[in-house]
Amino acid sequence: MEGLSWLWPIGLMAVLWAGMSEEEARRALARGLAAGVAALTMWGTTGFAWAFGGIGLWVERPEFQALRRVYTLGADPQPLWSVIGLSGFLFHAVDRSPAIAALWLHYAPAVLTGAILLGFGLEGWSPFAAALAGIGFGGFVLPLGMHWVWGNGWLSRLGLTLNLGHGVVDPAGAGVVLALSGGALLGLLLPWSPRQPSPERVFPPVHLPLLGAWGSLLFGIGWLSWLTTDPLSAARPALDPTLLARNAWLGVLGAALGAGLYTGLVAREVDTLMILRAVAMGWITGISAAPFTGPWLAGGWGLLIGLGTPMLVYGLRRWGVTPQSLALLYGIAGLLGLLGIGCLADGRAGAGWNEVGRETFMGVPNLGVVGVPGWGQPADPGQLTAQGVGGMILSLWGFLAMGGPAAGIRWGWKQWQRRRGKAAGLAAPSSVSSQNPEDGKTPEGDSPDS
């Protein structure tokens, strides 16, 4: 089952390819592979340590004792404000424990998925530039987000520190991987990539519909396999895999139905590419909330997502996002996936998540993660607040961490071009005036003393 997890990034590539021409797909593949290889290389050398360098402080098992160093804002031996892991660099801990090696390998598909989303969306960039972006993304930016939510970091502890529900709950990585990647992509696109507003109301052409259909299927299968084979699942409350799979598929079917209804009523034809994008949106927005809600809510949430997908695509195109950079769509879906938990969770699962409410929560025994309106259980506005704060922090971190250096490089590049242009402008008149067509005679009207 662990090997099927690699279908997650492969399926995402196929879905993104469906809306690209052959030449665009070739360039996108080069960028995606460059960013992916660079990100995975940095994940193995430094990223894993930043993400899970302190997991041994949380999972009290002998095989994780090599990972017990973090930087924290407090002095608690089990830190509640952990910011970054500090052990396991350069495969040191991986060599010492098979369990740590399994943890390192398990999260590699998540890193590759985020890097592919980043690389495919960088329209107009060279593979070398995409690789540089992948180095920073996989080596530092994404691992910090993983530590904050999955590595016992401060976002996962908001329930204990600020009484915000169970803290940020993101079992599938909709926020950690996709929302953060979307923020990073936006941060890179704004300084360097020109926007091309497209006011046309026609749907974009679908180039590879069969590949996109297979990709949407593989995307979900790989993601479900990845989620159900987590090596850290023993340290978290058990999630019912049957409930997870059923609700995730209901959300996907609802999204496909919603997109089909929208395109059929608006354009009087069912648009294949829009349905494929809605299916991917359904996976992203539904899989995180799937273990915590019921079937009717999962299907209804998917239907709303499907109806909203064409409007999101149209809004991004009107703003000037190129068809290739519509990978931003899936970053937005990651944010919606996080918020979905705060809106759909009904307390049926997740009791004791992030060490909150192991036996009793809000006066109810064995109550799990619950949001607003609660759906028959006491509503917990704190959970929705935690999900919103988590989504905002993760996407903003990706935007600033990747976009800040990109904007600085862009400013330096423009300054260098401006100075070069001024130097060329000053050199041009002097070179013209120094020319003497009459073999050393002073040109007419000029004097040596002037």
Contacts in CASP RR format, 6 or more apart in sequence:
PFRMAT RR
TARGET T0000
AUTHOR 0000-0000-0000
METHOD contacts of the structure
MODEL  1
MEGLSWLWPIGLMAVLWAGMSEEEARRALARGLAAGVAALTMWGTTGFAW
AFGGIGLWVERPEFQALRRVYTLGADPQPLWSVIGLSGFLFHAVDRSPAI
AALWLHYAPAVLTGAILLGFGLEGWSPFAAALAGIGFGGFVLPLGMHWVW
GNGWLSRLGLTLNLGHGVVDPAGAGVVLALSGGALLGLLLPWSPRQPSPE
RVFPPVHLPLLGAWGSLLFGIGWLSWLTTDPLSAARPALDPTLLARNAWL
GVLGAALGAGLYTGLVAREVDTLMILRAVAMGWITGISAAPFTGPWLAGG
WGLLIGLGTPMLVYGLRRWGVTPQSLALLYGIAGLLGLLGIGCLADGRAG
AGWNEVGRETFMGVPNLGVVGVPGWGQPADPGQLTAQGVGGMILSLWGFL
AMGGPAAGIRWGWKQWQRRRGKAAGLAAPSSVSSQNPEDGKTPEGDSPDS
1 225 0 8 1.000
1 228 0 8 1.000
1 229 0 8 1.000
2 105 0 8 1.000
2 106 0 8 1.000
2 225 0 8 1.000
2 229 0 8 1.000
3 225 0 8 1.000
4 221 0 8 1.000
4 222 0 8 1.000
4 225 0 8 1.000
4 226 0 8 1.000
5 106 0 8 1.000
5 109 0 8 1.000
5 222 0 8 1.000
5 225 0 8 1.000
5 226 0 8 1.000
5 229 0 8 1.000
6 109 0 8 1.000
6 112 0 8 1.000
6 222 0 8 1.000
7 218 0 8 1.000
7 219 0 8 1.000
7 220 0 8 1.000
7 221 0 8 1.000
7 222 0 8 1.000
7 225 0 8 1.000
8 109 0 8 1.000
8 110 0 8 1.000
8 113 0 8 1.000
8 219 0 8 1.000
8 220 0 8 1.000
8 222 0 8 1.000
8 223 0 8 1.000
8 225 0 8 1.000
8 226 0 8 1.000
9 109 0 8 1.000
9 112 0 8 1.000
9 113 0 8 1.000
9 114 0 8 1.000
9 116 0 8 1.000
10 215 0 8 1.000
10 218 0 8 1.000
11 214 0 8 1.000
11 215 0 8 1.000
11 216 0 8 1.000
11 218 0 8 1.000
11 219 0 8 1.000
11 220 0 8 1.000
11 222 0 8 1.000
12 113 0 8 1.000
12 116 0 8 1.000
12 117 0 8 1.000
12 215 0 8 1.000
12 219 0 8 1.000
12 280 0 8 1.000
12 330 0 8 1.000
13 29 0 8 1.000
13 32 0 8 1.000
13 116 0 8 1.000
13 120 0 8 1.000
13 215 0 8 1.000
14 208 0 8 1.000
14 211 0 8 1.000
14 212 0 8 1.000
14 214 0 8 1.000
14 215 0 8 1.000
14 216 0 8 1.000
14 218 0 8 1.000
14 219 0 8 1.000
15 212 0 8 1.000
15 215 0 8 1.000
15 216 0 8 1.000
15 219 0 8 1.000
15 276 0 8 1.000
15 277 0 8 1.000
15 279 0 8 1.000
15 280 0 8 1.000
16 28 0 8 1.000
16 116 0 8 1.000
16 117 0 8 1.000
16 120 0 8 1.000
16 121 0 8 1.000
16 327 0 8 1.000
17 25 0 8 1.000
17 28 0 8 1.000
17 29 0 8 1.000
17 207 0 8 1.000
17 208 0 8 1.000
17 211 0 8 1.000
17 212 0 8 1.000
18 206 0 8 1.000
18 207 0 8 1.000
18 208 0 8 1.000
18 209 0 8 1.000
18 211 0 8 1.000
18 212 0 8 1.000
18 215 0 8 1.000
18 273 0 8 1.000
18 276 0 8 1.000
19 204 0 8 1.000
19 205 0 8 1.000
19 206 0 8 1.000
19 207 0 8 1.000
19 208 0 8 1.000
19 273 0 8 1.000
19 323 0 8 1.000
20 28 0 8 1.000
20 207 0 8 1.000
20 208 0 8 1.000
20 323 0 8 1.000
20 324 0 8 1.000
21 207 0 8 1.000
22 207 0 8 1.000
24 323 0 8 1.000
24 324 0 8 1.000
25 207 0 8 1.000
25 208 0 8 1.000
27 124 0 8 1.000
28 119 0 8 1.000
28 120 0 8 1.000
28 121 0 8 1.000
28 123 0 8 1.000
28 324 0 8 1.000
30 127 0 8 1.000
30 130 0 8 1.000
31 119 0 8 1.000
31 120 0 8 1.000
31 121 0 8 1.000
31 122 0 8 1.000
31 125 0 8 1.000
31 126 0 8 1.000
31 127 0 8 1.000
31 130 0 8 1.000
32 115 0 8 1.000
32 116 0 8 1.000
32 118 0 8 1.000
32 119 0 8 1.000
32 120 0 8 1.000
32 127 0 8 1.000
32 130 0 8 1.000
33 127 0 8 1.000
34 119 0 8 1.000
34 127 0 8 1.000
34 128 0 8 1.000
34 130 0 8 1.000
34 131 0 8 1.000
34 134 0 8 1.000
35 115 0 8 1.000
35 116 0 8 1.000
35 118 0 8 1.000
35 119 0 8 1.000
35 122 0 8 1.000
35 130 0 8 1.000
35 131 0 8 1.000
35 133 0 8 1.000
35 134 0 8 1.000
35 137 0 8 1.000
36 111 0 8 1.000
36 112 0 8 1.000
36 115 0 8 1.000
36 116 0 8 1.000
36 119 0 8 1.000
36 134 0 8 1.000
37 131 0 8 1.000
38 115 0 8 1.000
38 130 0 8 1.000
38 131 0 8 1.000
38 132 0 8 1.000
38 133 0 8 1.000
38 134 0 8 1.000
38 135 0 8 1.000
38 138 0 8 1.000
39 111 0 8 1.000
39 112 0 8 1.000
39 114 0 8 1.000
39 115 0 8 1.000
39 134 0 8 1.000
39 135 0 8 1.000
39 136 0 8 1.000
39 137 0 8 1.000
39 138 0 8 1.000
39 139 0 8 1.000
39 142 0 8 1.000
40 108 0 8 1.000
40 111 0 8 1.000
40 112 0 8 1.000
40 115 0 8 1.000
40 138 0 8 1.000
41 135 0 8 1.000
42 134 0 8 1.000
42 135 0 8 1.000
42 136 0 8 1.000
42 138 0 8 1.000
42 139 0 8 1.000
42 140 0 8 1.000
43 107 0 8 1.000
43 108 0 8 1.000
43 111 0 8 1.000
43 138 0 8 1.000
43 139 0 8 1.000
43 143 0 8 1.000
44 91 0 8 1.000
44 94 0 8 1.000
44 104 0 8 1.000
45 89 0 8 1.000
45 90 0 8 1.000
45 91 0 8 1.000
45 139 0 8 1.000
46 89 0 8 1.000
46 90 0 8 1.000
46 139 0 8 1.000
46 140 0 8 1.000
46 143 0 8 1.000
47 138 0 8 1.000
47 139 0 8 1.000
47 140 0 8 1.000
47 142 0 8 1.000
47 143 0 8 1.000
48 88 0 8 1.000
48 94 0 8 1.000
48 104 0 8 1.000
48 107 0 8 1.000
48 143 0 8 1.000
49 85 0 8 1.000
49 86 0 8 1.000
49 87 0 8 1.000
49 88 0 8 1.000
49 89 0 8 1.000
49 93 0 8 1.000
49 143 0 8 1.000
50 84 0 8 1.000
50 85 0 8 1.000
50 139 0 8 1.000
50 140 0 8 1.000
50 143 0 8 1.000
50 144 0 8 1.000
50 147 0 8 1.000
51 85 0 8 1.000
51 107 0 8 1.000
51 142 0 8 1.000
51 143 0 8 1.000
51 144 0 8 1.000
51 145 0 8 1.000
51 146 0 8 1.000
51 147 0 8 1.000
51 150 0 8 1.000
51 151 0 8 1.000
52 67 0 8 1.000
52 85 0 8 1.000
52 103 0 8 1.000
52 107 0 8 1.000
52 146 0 8 1.000
52 147 0 8 1.000
52 150 0 8 1.000
52 151 0 8 1.000
53 67 0 8 1.000
53 68 0 8 1.000
53 69 0 8 1.000
53 70 0 8 1.000
53 85 0 8 1.000
53 86 0 8 1.000
53 87 0 8 1.000
53 88 0 8 1.000
53 93 0 8 1.000
53 147 0 8 1.000
53 151 0 8 1.000
54 67 0 8 1.000
54 68 0 8 1.000
54 69 0 8 1.000
54 70 0 8 1.000
54 82 0 8 1.000
54 85 0 8 1.000
54 86 0 8 1.000
54 87 0 8 1.000
54 151 0 8 1.000
54 152 0 8 1.000
55 64 0 8 1.000
55 67 0 8 1.000
55 103 0 8 1.000
55 151 0 8 1.000
55 152 0 8 1.000
55 232 0 8 1.000
56 64 0 8 1.000
56 65 0 8 1.000
56 67 0 8 1.000
56 68 0 8 1.000
57 68 0 8 1.000
57 70 0 8 1.000
57 77 0 8 1.000
57 78 0 8 1.000
57 79 0 8 1.000
57 82 0 8 1.000
57 152 0 8 1.000
58 78 0 8 1.000
58 151 0 8 1.000
58 152 0 8 1.000
58 235 0 8 1.000
59 232 0 8 1.000
59 235 0 8 1.000
61 99 0 8 1.000
63 97 0 8 1.000
63 98 0 8 1.000
63 99 0 8 1.000
63 100 0 8 1.000
64 97 0 8 1.000
64 99 0 8 1.000
64 100 0 8 1.000
66 87 0 8 1.000
66 88 0 8 1.000
66 92 0 8 1.000
66 93 0 8 1.000
66 96 0 8 1.000
66 97 0 8 1.000
66 100 0 8 1.000
67 87 0 8 1.000
67 88 0 8 1.000
67 93 0 8 1.000
67 100 0 8 1.000
68 87 0 8 1.000
69 85 0 8 1.000
69 86 0 8 1.000
69 87 0 8 1.000
70 79 0 8 1.000
70 82 0 8 1.000
70 83 0 8 1.000
70 84 0 8 1.000
70 85 0 8 1.000
70 86 0 8 1.000
70 153 0 8 1.000
71 82 0 8 1.000
71 83 0 8 1.000
71 84 0 8 1.000
71 85 0 8 1.000
71 86 0 8 1.000
72 79 0 8 1.000
72 80 0 8 1.000
72 81 0 8 1.000
72 82 0 8 1.000
72 83 0 8 1.000
73 79 0 8 1.000
73 81 0 8 1.000
73 83 0 8 1.000
73 154 0 8 1.000
74 80 0 8 1.000
74 81 0 8 1.000
79 152 0 8 1.000
79 153 0 8 1.000
80 154 0 8 1.000
80 157 0 8 1.000
80 160 0 8 1.000
80 161 0 8 1.000
81 153 0 8 1.000
81 154 0 8 1.000
81 157 0 8 1.000
81 161 0 8 1.000
82 147 0 8 1.000
82 151 0 8 1.000
82 152 0 8 1.000
82 153 0 8 1.000
82 154 0 8 1.000
82 157 0 8 1.000
83 144 0 8 1.000
83 147 0 8 1.000
83 148 0 8 1.000
83 153 0 8 1.000
83 154 0 8 1.000
84 144 0 8 1.000
84 147 0 8 1.000
85 147 0 8 1.000
87 93 0 8 1.000
88 94 0 8 1.000
93 100 0 8 1.000
94 100 0 8 1.000
94 101 0 8 1.000
94 104 0 8 1.000
95 101 0 8 1.000
99 231 0 8 1.000
102 231 0 8 1.000
103 231 0 8 1.000
103 232 0 8 1.000
106 226 0 8 1.000
106 229 0 8 1.000
106 230 0 8 1.000
106 231 0 8 1.000
107 146 0 8 1.000
109 226 0 8 1.000
110 146 0 8 1.000
110 173 0 8 1.000
110 176 0 8 1.000
110 177 0 8 1.000
110 226 0 8 1.000
111 138 0 8 1.000
111 142 0 8 1.000
113 177 0 8 1.000
113 178 0 8 1.000
113 181 0 8 1.000
114 137 0 8 1.000
114 142 0 8 1.000
114 177 0 8 1.000
114 178 0 8 1.000
114 181 0 8 1.000
115 134 0 8 1.000
115 137 0 8 1.000
115 138 0 8 1.000
115 181 0 8 1.000
117 178 0 8 1.000
117 181 0 8 1.000
117 182 0 8 1.000
117 185 0 8 1.000
117 327 0 8 1.000
117 330 0 8 1.000
117 331 0 8 1.000
118 130 0 8 1.000
118 133 0 8 1.000
118 134 0 8 1.000
118 137 0 8 1.000
118 181 0 8 1.000
118 182 0 8 1.000
118 184 0 8 1.000
118 185 0 8 1.000
118 188 0 8 1.000
118 327 0 8 1.000
119 125 0 8 1.000
119 130 0 8 1.000
119 133 0 8 1.000
119 134 0 8 1.000
119 185 0 8 1.000
119 327 0 8 1.000
120 324 0 8 1.000
120 327 0 8 1.000
121 185 0 8 1.000
121 189 0 8 1.000
121 324 0 8 1.000
121 325 0 8 1.000
121 326 0 8 1.000
121 327 0 8 1.000
121 328 0 8 1.000
122 129 0 8 1.000
122 130 0 8 1.000
122 133 0 8 1.000
122 185 0 8 1.000
122 188 0 8 1.000
122 189 0 8 1.000
122 193 0 8 1.000
122 325 0 8 1.000
123 193 0 8 1.000
123 322 0 8 1.000
123 324 0 8 1.000
123 325 0 8 1.000
124 193 0 8 1.000
125 133 0 8 1.000
125 192 0 8 1.000
125 193 0 8 1.000
133 184 0 8 1.000
133 188 0 8 1.000
133 402 0 8 1.000
136 402 0 8 1.000
137 181 0 8 1.000
137 184 0 8 1.000
137 402 0 8 1.000
140 401 0 8 1.000
141 180 0 8 1.000
141 184 0 8 1.000
141 397 0 8 1.000
141 398 0 8 1.000
141 401 0 8 1.000
141 402 0 8 1.000
142 176 0 8 1.000
142 177 0 8 1.000
142 180 0 8 1.000
142 181 0 8 1.000
144 397 0 8 1.000
144 401 0 8 1.000
145 155 0 8 1.000
145 176 0 8 1.000
145 180 0 8 1.000
145 394 0 8 1.000
145 397 0 8 1.000
146 176 0 8 1.000
147 153 0 8 1.000
148 154 0 8 1.000
148 155 0 8 1.000
148 156 0 8 1.000
148 168 0 8 1.000
148 393 0 8 1.000
148 394 0 8 1.000
149 155 0 8 1.000
149 156 0 8 1.000
149 168 0 8 1.000
149 170 0 8 1.000
149 173 0 8 1.000
149 175 0 8 1.000
149 176 0 8 1.000
149 390 0 8 1.000
149 394 0 8 1.000
150 156 0 8 1.000
150 170 0 8 1.000
150 176 0 8 1.000
150 232 0 8 1.000
154 161 0 8 1.000
155 167 0 8 1.000
155 168 0 8 1.000
155 386 0 8 1.000
155 389 0 8 1.000
155 390 0 8 1.000
155 393 0 8 1.000
155 394 0 8 1.000
156 167 0 8 1.000
156 168 0 8 1.000
156 354 0 8 1.000
157 167 0 8 1.000
157 354 0 8 1.000
158 164 0 8 1.000
158 165 0 8 1.000
158 167 0 8 1.000
158 168 0 8 1.000
158 386 0 8 1.000
158 389 0 8 1.000
159 165 0 8 1.000
159 166 0 8 1.000
159 167 0 8 1.000
159 354 0 8 1.000
159 356 0 8 1.000
159 386 0 8 1.000
160 167 0 8 1.000
160 354 0 8 1.000
160 355 0 8 1.000
160 356 0 8 1.000
163 382 0 8 1.000
164 382 0 8 1.000
164 383 0 8 1.000
164 385 0 8 1.000
164 386 0 8 1.000
164 389 0 8 1.000
165 356 0 8 1.000
165 369 0 8 1.000
165 380 0 8 1.000
165 382 0 8 1.000
165 383 0 8 1.000
165 386 0 8 1.000
166 350 0 8 1.000
166 352 0 8 1.000
166 353 0 8 1.000
166 354 0 8 1.000
166 356 0 8 1.000
166 357 0 8 1.000
166 368 0 8 1.000
166 369 0 8 1.000
166 383 0 8 1.000
166 386 0 8 1.000
167 353 0 8 1.000
167 354 0 8 1.000
167 356 0 8 1.000
167 383 0 8 1.000
167 386 0 8 1.000
168 338 0 8 1.000
168 354 0 8 1.000
168 386 0 8 1.000
168 387 0 8 1.000
168 389 0 8 1.000
168 390 0 8 1.000
168 391 0 8 1.000
169 288 0 8 1.000
169 292 0 8 1.000
169 341 0 8 1.000
169 345 0 8 1.000
169 350 0 8 1.000
169 353 0 8 1.000
169 354 0 8 1.000
169 369 0 8 1.000
169 383 0 8 1.000
169 386 0 8 1.000
169 387 0 8 1.000
170 176 0 8 1.000
170 288 0 8 1.000
170 338 0 8 1.000
170 341 0 8 1.000
171 227 0 8 1.000
171 230 0 8 1.000
171 236 0 8 1.000
171 239 0 8 1.000
171 288 0 8 1.000
171 291 0 8 1.000
172 223 0 8 1.000
172 227 0 8 1.000
172 287 0 8 1.000
172 288 0 8 1.000
173 288 0 8 1.000
174 284 0 8 1.000
174 285 0 8 1.000
174 286 0 8 1.000
174 287 0 8 1.000
174 288 0 8 1.000
174 333 0 8 1.000
174 334 0 8 1.000
174 336 0 8 1.000
174 337 0 8 1.000
174 338 0 8 1.000
175 288 0 8 1.000
175 334 0 8 1.000
175 335 0 8 1.000
175 337 0 8 1.000
175 338 0 8 1.000
175 390 0 8 1.000
175 391 0 8 1.000
175 394 0 8 1.000
175 395 0 8 1.000
176 394 0 8 1.000
178 284 0 8 1.000
178 330 0 8 1.000
178 331 0 8 1.000
178 333 0 8 1.000
178 334 0 8 1.000
179 331 0 8 1.000
179 334 0 8 1.000
179 335 0 8 1.000
179 338 0 8 1.000
179 391 0 8 1.000
179 394 0 8 1.000
179 395 0 8 1.000
180 394 0 8 1.000
180 395 0 8 1.000
180 397 0 8 1.000
180 398 0 8 1.000
181 330 0 8 1.000
181 331 0 8 1.000
181 398 0 8 1.000
182 327 0 8 1.000
182 328 0 8 1.000
182 330 0 8 1.000
182 331 0 8 1.000
182 332 0 8 1.000
182 395 0 8 1.000
182 398 0 8 1.000
183 331 0 8 1.000
183 395 0 8 1.000
183 396 0 8 1.000
183 398 0 8 1.000
183 399 0 8 1.000
183 402 0 8 1.000
184 398 0 8 1.000
184 399 0 8 1.000
184 401 0 8 1.000
184 402 0 8 1.000
184 403 0 8 1.000
185 325 0 8 1.000
185 327 0 8 1.000
185 328 0 8 1.000
185 331 0 8 1.000
185 402 0 8 1.000
186 328 0 8 1.000
186 399 0 8 1.000
187 398 0 8 1.000
187 399 0 8 1.000
187 400 0 8 1.000
187 402 0 8 1.000
187 403 0 8 1.000
187 404 0 8 1.000
187 406 0 8 1.000
187 407 0 8 1.000
188 402 0 8 1.000
188 403 0 8 1.000
188 406 0 8 1.000
189 321 0 8 1.000
189 325 0 8 1.000
189 328 0 8 1.000
190 403 0 8 1.000
190 406 0 8 1.000
190 407 0 8 1.000
191 403 0 8 1.000
191 404 0 8 1.000
191 406 0 8 1.000
191 407 0 8 1.000
191 408 0 8 1.000
191 409 0 8 1.000
191 410 0 8 1.000
192 406 0 8 1.000
192 410 0 8 1.000
193 322 0 8 1.000
193 325 0 8 1.000
195 319 0 8 1.000
195 320 0 8 1.000
195 321 0 8 1.000
195 322 0 8 1.000
196 320 0 8 1.000
196 322 0 8 1.000
197 317 0 8 1.000
197 318 0 8 1.000
197 319 0 8 1.000
197 320 0 8 1.000
198 317 0 8 1.000
198 318 0 8 1.000
198 320 0 8 1.000
199 318 0 8 1.000
200 317 0 8 1.000
201 314 0 8 1.000
202 267 0 8 1.000
203 263 0 8 1.000
203 267 0 8 1.000
203 271 0 8 1.000
203 273 0 8 1.000
203 274 0 8 1.000
203 310 0 8 1.000
204 273 0 8 1.000
204 317 0 8 1.000
204 323 0 8 1.000
205 273 0 8 1.000
206 271 0 8 1.000
206 272 0 8 1.000
206 273 0 8 1.000
206 276 0 8 1.000
209 272 0 8 1.000
209 273 0 8 1.000
209 276 0 8 1.000
212 276 0 8 1.000
213 276 0 8 1.000
216 276 0 8 1.000
216 279 0 8 1.000
216 280 0 8 1.000
216 283 0 8 1.000
219 280 0 8 1.000
219 283 0 8 1.000
220 248 0 8 1.000
220 252 0 8 1.000
220 283 0 8 1.000
220 287 0 8 1.000
223 283 0 8 1.000
223 287 0 8 1.000
224 244 0 8 1.000
224 245 0 8 1.000
224 248 0 8 1.000
224 287 0 8 1.000
227 244 0 8 1.000
227 287 0 8 1.000
228 241 0 8 1.000
228 244 0 8 1.000
230 236 0 8 1.000
233 239 0 8 1.000
236 353 0 8 1.000
237 349 0 8 1.000
237 350 0 8 1.000
237 351 0 8 1.000
237 352 0 8 1.000
237 353 0 8 1.000
237 368 0 8 1.000
239 291 0 8 1.000
239 349 0 8 1.000
239 350 0 8 1.000
240 291 0 8 1.000
240 349 0 8 1.000
243 290 0 8 1.000
243 291 0 8 1.000
243 294 0 8 1.000
243 349 0 8 1.000
244 287 0 8 1.000
244 290 0 8 1.000
244 291 0 8 1.000
245 290 0 8 1.000
246 290 0 8 1.000
246 295 0 8 1.000
246 298 0 8 1.000
247 286 0 8 1.000
247 289 0 8 1.000
247 290 0 8 1.000
247 291 0 8 1.000
247 293 0 8 1.000
247 294 0 8 1.000
247 295 0 8 1.000
247 298 0 8 1.000
247 299 0 8 1.000
248 283 0 8 1.000
248 286 0 8 1.000
248 287 0 8 1.000
248 290 0 8 1.000
248 298 0 8 1.000
250 295 0 8 1.000
250 298 0 8 1.000
250 299 0 8 1.000
250 302 0 8 1.000
251 282 0 8 1.000
251 286 0 8 1.000
251 290 0 8 1.000
251 298 0 8 1.000
251 299 0 8 1.000
251 300 0 8 1.000
251 301 0 8 1.000
251 302 0 8 1.000
251 303 0 8 1.000
251 305 0 8 1.000
252 279 0 8 1.000
252 282 0 8 1.000
252 283 0 8 1.000
252 286 0 8 1.000
252 302 0 8 1.000
253 299 0 8 1.000
254 282 0 8 1.000
254 299 0 8 1.000
254 300 0 8 1.000
254 302 0 8 1.000
254 303 0 8 1.000
254 305 0 8 1.000
254 306 0 8 1.000
255 278 0 8 1.000
255 279 0 8 1.000
255 281 0 8 1.000
255 282 0 8 1.000
255 285 0 8 1.000
255 302 0 8 1.000
255 303 0 8 1.000
255 305 0 8 1.000
255 306 0 8 1.000
255 309 0 8 1.000
256 275 0 8 1.000
256 278 0 8 1.000
256 279 0 8 1.000
256 306 0 8 1.000
257 303 0 8 1.000
257 306 0 8 1.000
258 278 0 8 1.000
258 302 0 8 1.000
258 303 0 8 1.000
258 306 0 8 1.000
258 307 0 8 1.000
259 271 0 8 1.000
259 274 0 8 1.000
259 275 0 8 1.000
259 277 0 8 1.000
259 278 0 8 1.000
259 279 0 8 1.000
259 306 0 8 1.000
259 307 0 8 1.000
259 309 0 8 1.000
259 310 0 8 1.000
260 270 0 8 1.000
260 271 0 8 1.000
260 274 0 8 1.000
260 275 0 8 1.000
260 278 0 8 1.000
260 306 0 8 1.000
261 307 0 8 1.000
262 274 0 8 1.000
262 306 0 8 1.000
262 307 0 8 1.000
262 308 0 8 1.000
262 309 0 8 1.000
262 310 0 8 1.000
263 269 0 8 1.000
263 270 0 8 1.000
263 271 0 8 1.000
263 274 0 8 1.000
263 275 0 8 1.000
263 310 0 8 1.000
264 270 0 8 1.000
264 271 0 8 1.000
266 310 0 8 1.000
271 310 0 8 1.000
274 309 0 8 1.000
274 310 0 8 1.000
274 313 0 8 1.000
277 309 0 8 1.000
277 313 0 8 1.000
277 326 0 8 1.000
277 329 0 8 1.000
278 305 0 8 1.000
278 306 0 8 1.000
278 309 0 8 1.000
278 310 0 8 1.000
280 330 0 8 1.000
280 333 0 8 1.000
281 305 0 8 1.000
281 306 0 8 1.000
281 309 0 8 1.000
281 329 0 8 1.000
281 330 0 8 1.000
281 333 0 8 1.000
281 336 0 8 1.000
282 302 0 8 1.000
282 305 0 8 1.000
282 306 0 8 1.000
282 333 0 8 1.000
284 330 0 8 1.000
284 331 0 8 1.000
284 333 0 8 1.000
284 334 0 8 1.000
284 336 0 8 1.000
284 337 0 8 1.000
285 301 0 8 1.000
285 302 0 8 1.000
285 305 0 8 1.000
285 333 0 8 1.000
285 334 0 8 1.000
285 336 0 8 1.000
285 337 0 8 1.000
285 340 0 8 1.000
286 298 0 8 1.000
286 301 0 8 1.000
286 302 0 8 1.000
286 305 0 8 1.000
286 337 0 8 1.000
286 340 0 8 1.000
288 337 0 8 1.000
288 338 0 8 1.000
288 340 0 8 1.000
288 341 0 8 1.000
289 298 0 8 1.000
289 301 0 8 1.000
289 337 0 8 1.000
289 340 0 8 1.000
289 341 0 8 1.000
289 342 0 8 1.000
289 343 0 8 1.000
289 344 0 8 1.000
289 345 0 8 1.000
290 298 0 8 1.000
291 349 0 8 1.000
291 350 0 8 1.000
292 341 0 8 1.000
292 344 0 8 1.000
292 345 0 8 1.000
292 346 0 8 1.000
292 347 0 8 1.000
292 348 0 8 1.000
292 349 0 8 1.000
292 350 0 8 1.000
292 368 0 8 1.000
292 369 0 8 1.000
293 301 0 8 1.000
293 344 0 8 1.000
293 345 0 8 1.000
293 346 0 8 1.000
293 348 0 8 1.000
293 375 0 8 1.000
294 344 0 8 1.000
294 346 0 8 1.000
294 348 0 8 1.000
297 344 0 8 1.000
297 346 0 8 1.000
297 375 0 8 1.000
298 344 0 8 1.000
301 340 0 8 1.000
301 343 0 8 1.000
301 344 0 8 1.000
305 333 0 8 1.000
305 336 0 8 1.000
309 329 0 8 1.000
312 329 0 8 1.000
312 332 0 8 1.000
313 326 0 8 1.000
313 329 0 8 1.000
316 326 0 8 1.000
316 328 0 8 1.000
316 329 0 8 1.000
317 323 0 8 1.000
317 326 0 8 1.000
321 328 0 8 1.000
331 395 0 8 1.000
335 391 0 8 1.000
335 395 0 8 1.000
338 387 0 8 1.000
338 388 0 8 1.000
338 390 0 8 1.000
338 391 0 8 1.000
339 384 0 8 1.000
339 387 0 8 1.000
339 388 0 8 1.000
339 391 0 8 1.000
340 387 0 8 1.000
341 369 0 8 1.000
341 371 0 8 1.000
341 383 0 8 1.000
341 387 0 8 1.000
342 369 0 8 1.000
342 371 0 8 1.000
342 372 0 8 1.000
342 383 0 8 1.000
342 384 0 8 1.000
342 387 0 8 1.000
343 371 0 8 1.000
343 372 0 8 1.000
343 384 0 8 1.000
344 371 0 8 1.000
344 375 0 8 1.000
345 368 0 8 1.000
345 369 0 8 1.000
345 370 0 8 1.000
345 371 0 8 1.000
345 374 0 8 1.000
345 383 0 8 1.000
346 370 0 8 1.000
346 371 0 8 1.000
346 374 0 8 1.000
346 375 0 8 1.000
346 376 0 8 1.000
346 377 0 8 1.000
347 367 0 8 1.000
347 368 0 8 1.000
347 369 0 8 1.000
347 370 0 8 1.000
347 371 0 8 1.000
347 374 0 8 1.000
347 377 0 8 1.000
348 368 0 8 1.000
349 368 0 8 1.000
349 369 0 8 1.000
350 368 0 8 1.000
350 369 0 8 1.000
351 357 0 8 1.000
351 358 0 8 1.000
351 361 0 8 1.000
351 366 0 8 1.000
351 367 0 8 1.000
351 368 0 8 1.000
352 358 0 8 1.000
352 361 0 8 1.000
352 368 0 8 1.000
353 368 0 8 1.000
353 369 0 8 1.000
357 367 0 8 1.000
357 368 0 8 1.000
359 365 0 8 1.000
359 366 0 8 1.000
360 366 0 8 1.000
360 367 0 8 1.000
361 367 0 8 1.000
361 368 0 8 1.000
361 370 0 8 1.000
362 370 0 8 1.000
362 378 0 8 1.000
362 380 0 8 1.000
363 378 0 8 1.000
364 377 0 8 1.000
364 378 0 8 1.000
367 377 0 8 1.000
367 378 0 8 1.000
369 383 0 8 1.000
370 377 0 8 1.000
370 378 0 8 1.000
370 379 0 8 1.000
370 380 0 8 1.000
370 383 0 8 1.000
371 379 0 8 1.000
371 380 0 8 1.000
371 381 0 8 1.000
371 382 0 8 1.000
371 383 0 8 1.000
371 384 0 8 1.000
372 379 0 8 1.000
372 380 0 8 1.000
372 381 0 8 1.000
372 383 0 8 1.000
372 384 0 8 1.000
373 379 0 8 1.000
374 380 0 8 1.000
436 442 0 8 1.000
436 443 0 8 1.000
437 443 0 8 1.000
442 448 0 8 1.000
END
